[in-house]
């Protein structure tokens, strides 16, 4: 079993920055994909960014150039640096780990609100 604990959400003004963190614990094999998804009110959950254990990153088009995903594999932690935030980035952000058997694990979610 894998547990994911997120931190770093909050309220920020448009144009501001936030950094999300997600620490994974439990039965974690060396190869996995970690990532961030988000769900805005009334919308489906969508992929924001993923990163493999080898460092390969992928982003949804709407955040390219503004968000950066990174990971510290020794700490089983993934980060999402969010810059130039827009009101449309407001959502609950969920950490995800997809393991070597392609099983998905989710964090509890952290609220990000971009508003003046």
N, C-alpha and C positions, 0 to 999 in steps of 0.2 A: 504494500500500500504506500501511496505517496501523499504527502501533505504539502500544500502551498499556502504561504502567508504573504499577503501583499501589504505594502505601506507606501505612503507618499502622496496620496490624493489630497484634494482640497479645493479652495476657491482661489482663482487667479484672474487678473484682468486680461482683456484681449492684448495680445502681443507679449504676454508674460511667459514664464517657463515653470515647469514642474518636472520632478524626477520620481518615477515610480520604481519600486523595488519589489522583488518576489523571491523569497527563500524557499527552496524545496528541501524536504527531508523525507526519510523513509527508504524504501527499497528502490534505489536509483541505479540503473546500469550506466555504463560509460556513454553509450550512444543514446541521445534523445533530442527532441526538438522542443524548445521552450518558446513561448510567445505571449503576445498580448492581444486580446479581443476587447471590443467595447459594445455596449448596448445603450442606445439613447431611448428615451421614453417613446413608446409606440412604434419602435423599429426593431428589426431583427438584429441579433448579435452579429458583428462583422469582425473579420480579421483586421488587425492593425499592423502587426509585424511579427515575424518569427525569426529564430536564429537556431542553427544546428549546433551540436556539441563541437563541430569542427569550425564554427564561426561563420558559416554562410547565412546571410541575412536576406530577408524578403519583406517588402513593405506594400501596403495598399497605396494606390496612386495619390490619394488625398493627403497623405502625410509625408511623402517623399520630399527630402530637403528640409524638413522641419523636425522630424522625430528621428532618434537614433536608438537602436536596440543594441545591447551588449550583454555579455555574460561573464561571470567568474566561475569557471567550471569547478575549481577547487572548493568553492563555497556553495556550489549548486544554486547560484543566485543569478537572476536575470534582471536587467534594468531597462527602463524606457525613459530616455531623456526627451522631453517634449518642449520645443521652443516655438516662438511665434504662434502661440495658441490662439485659436479662433473660437467664437461662440459655438460653432458647429462641432467642435471637439468635445463638447459637454456630453458626458455619458458615464455609466459605470464601467470601469475597466477591469477586466478579468485576466488573471494570469493562467496560462495553460501549459501543461507538460504532456507531450505525446511520447510514450516510451518505445522501447525496442520491439514490443509486441503491438504497437499502434493503439495502445489504450490511452484514453484521454483522462487527465486529471485537471481539476479546476480549483482556483482559489475562491474566496468568498466575495471578492469584488471590492473595488475602492472607487468612491465617487470623485469625479473631476468635473468641476463647474467653472466655465469661462464666462465671466460676466463683469460688466462695469458697474 
